[in-house]
Amino acid sequence: MDTGGIPVGGLGDSLENVMNSQLSVNLSSLLSGFSYCATGVTTNNSGLVVSYSVTPTA
């Protein structure tokens, strides 16, 4: 976990694991025939925003 050089010990690893499990996405509900790749994560007042690139597979 990159915290800008601030040591956070086990708390950082625990937080990272929780966030990773929350970001798990079931891509089967999206349109078939495309490949989806997460390209970035940002935050705003409403929460996390995950950006994806979408590429046709056919």
C-alpha positions, 0 to 999 in steps of 0.5 A: 500500500502506497501511503506517500512514505508514511509508515502505517504497519498492519493497519494499511494492509488490513485497510487495503484488503477491505477496500479490494474486497469492496471493489470486486466487480461482477463483470458478467452483468456488463455487455458481452463482447468487450474486455474491461480493465480498471484504469483508475480510482478517484474519490469525491464526496459521494465515494470512490469512482472506478474508471474502466477502459473498454475494448471490443473482443470480436 
